[in-house]
């Protein structure tokens, strides 16, 4: 009798352990498996998802840009209107009106680039570049300012350099580059290695280790997709590959140096904006979803501070290189009772774009223009 009970107990325990393990392995394999090239352990990812080809197109100079003359609505419950209009002009910029290739004699033209935060999950008129344009065009100022939003999703440091090269023919007087510190350092590695950033240094991964790594990221995205993509992914990568922090910083500085040299040769003023993460601005109290995502990735507050550490190192180099920049982490004018980022996906919200415009307007010298 005891022997039968022991057999039954063993069988029950096997089922209780094996079934969840099987379900988990199938789930992880389904999520991570299709992206893994088994012989090399290298993930090859296109510049943008195929389902977004209505918005992005491949470009031989930059890699990818917006498709020109596109307009579509995105349902967005957090926006006061309940939706956001994604619209591009004749050159694929996030502008409601077309951009003339010939700059007017009395026009000061400012090009802006950045990643999806500047591309914006807001209407064109609400985005930082257009708000900055409105602030600059004050009555009595002789020059007319034109601020062009060239922010594009999935951009990283290498794209910013290619951007100014491609659009140099527009004869910009100034070039504003927004470095999103939450994932641009990770993107620098991804773009540099031409493979998925998460295993840029991980060719020694065996198949099971890769599945566990990507499976944890998939589970974290299930709890809090926006925060995982916008900041946790980068912290998770640098925790696993701490030696890549310096590589990322080196690549980012190299690309900014190339941008600086290009701007100097063309007589274009260069301004950099360092955009902090939502976690850095709002602190750890961002809801249970973020806490669960952090738990899955086993990220401590110290792990999350890696973004700030790399940013501080970059800022130190910018100071020594005499490159004008503003670190929005030092912004003291924002209303502490208002959020700067959408809760759903951790991109800048309408108020965040407004604060950025005000800070850039007040931090750089526009009087000589």
C-alpha positions, 0 to 999 in steps of 0.5 A, spaced: 500 500 500 505 504 501 509 502 495 503 504 491 502 511 494 509 512 493 508 511 486 502 515 485 505 521 489 511 520 484 507 520 478 503 526 481 509 530 482 512 529 475 505 531 472 505 538 476 513 539 474 513 537 467 507 540 465 508 547 467 515 546 464 513 543 458 508 549 457 513 554 459 518 551 454 513 551 448 512 558 450 519 560 450 521 556 444 515 560 440 517 567 442 524 566 442 526 560 437 524 563 430 529 569 431 535 565 433 540 562 428 542 556 431 549 555 428 551 562 430 547 564 436 546 571 432 539 574 431 538 578 425 533 583 425 530 587 420 530 595 421 523 595 422 517 590 423 514 588 416 507 590 419 509 597 419 512 597 412 506 602 411 510 607 415 517 606 414 521 604 408 528 602 407 533 607 405 540 606 402 543 612 405 540 612 412 537 604 413 530 606 413 526 613 413 518 614 414 514 613 407 512 620 405 505 622 405 502 617 410 496 619 414 493 614 419 490 614 426 492 610 432 487 609 437 490 612 444 486 612 450 491 616 454 491 622 449 485 627 450 482 626 443 483 618 444 487 617 438 493 620 435 494 622 427 501 619 424 502 624 418 508 625 414 510 630 409 513 630 402 520 628 405 517 623 410 518 628 416 513 628 421 510 635 419 503 637 417 506 641 411 511 640 406 518 641 406 521 646 401 528 643 399 530 651 397 530 654 404 527 661 404 532 667 404 529 670 411 529 663 414 533 659 419 532 652 418 533 647 424 533 639 423 531 635 429 532 627 429 531 622 434 528 615 435 521 614 436 520 619 442 521 624 437 518 621 432 512 621 437 506 618 439 503 625 439 500 629 433 505 633 429 503 640 432 504 637 439 511 634 438 517 637 441 520 640 434 513 644 432 512 646 439 520 649 439 518 652 432 512 656 435 516 658 441 522 661 437 517 665 432 516 671 437 513 677 434 518 682 432 524 677 431 526 678 423 528 671 422 523 666 421 524 659 424 523 652 421 524 646 425 523 640 422 521 633 425 526 628 422 525 623 428 524 616 426 522 610 430 528 604 431 533 610 430 540 610 434 546 613 434 549 611 427 542 613 424 543 620 427 550 621 423 547 618 416 541 623 417 545 629 417 549 627 411 542 625 407 539 631 408 545 636 408 542 639 401 536 642 405 542 647 408 540 647 415 543 652 420 542 648 426 542 640 427 538 638 434 540 630 436 536 627 441 539 621 445 534 617 448 538 614 454 533 608 455 535 604 449 540 608 444 546 605 448 543 599 446 542 600 439 549 603 438 551 596 439 545 593 435 547 597 429 554 596 430 554 589 430 548 588 425 545 583 429 540 583 435 543 587 441 541 583 446 546 577 444 551 582 440 556 579 445 553 572 446 555 568 441 558 563 446 550 562 448 548 555 448 541 554 445 538 553 452 541 559 455 539 563 449 532 561 450 532 562 457 534 569 456 529 571 451 524 568 454 525 572 460 525 578 456 518 575 453 515 574 460 517 581 462 514 584 456 508 581 457 507 584 464 510 591 461 511 591 454 513 599 454 518 599 460 521 593 457 523 596 450 524 603 453 529 601 458 529 595 462 531 591 456 538 595 456 539 594 463 538 587 462 543 587 457 548 590 460 547 586 467 549 580 462 554 583 458 557 589 463 564 589 458 559 592 453 558 598 456 564 601 454 563 599 447 557 602 447 559 609 450 565 608 445 561 607 439 556 613 441 562 618 442 565 616 435 558 617 432 557 624 435 564 626 433 562 625 426 556 629 427 560 634 430 565 634 424 560 634 419 556 640 422 562 644 423 564 643 415 557 645 413 557 651 418 551 648 422 550 649 429 550 642 433 545 641 439 545 635 443 539 633 448 539 627 453 533 625 454 532 621 461 528 614 462 521 614 465 524 610 471 529 616 472 524 621 472 518 618 476 522 613 480 520 606 482 513 607 483 510 606 476 505 600 478 505 593 479 506 591 472 513 594 472 515 591 478 513 584 475 517 586 469 523 588 474 522 581 478 522 577 472 529 580 469 531 580 476 533 588 476 535 592 482 535 599 482 543 599 482 542 595 475 537 600 472 542 606 474 547 603 469 543 608 464 545 614 468 552 612 469 553 611 461 549 618 460 554 621 466 560 619 462 557 621 455 556 628 458 563 629 461 565 627 454 561 632 451 563 638 456 570 636 454 569 636 447 565 643 447 559 640 444 553 644 446 548 639 450 542 639 455 541 634 460 533 633 461 534 629 467 536 636 470 530 639 468 527 643 474 521 646 471 516 640 470 510 640 474 512 634 479 504 632 479 504 631 472 507 625 468 512 626 462 511 619 459 505 615 457 503 610 462 501 605 456 508 605 453 513 609 456 514 614 450 514 622 451 506 624 452 504 631 450 506 634 456 513 631 456 514 634 449 512 641 451 517 641 457 522 639 452 521 644 447 521 649 453 527 647 456 531 647 449 528 654 447 531 656 454 537 653 454 541 654 447 542 661 445 538 663 439 539 670 439 544 670 434 539 667 429 
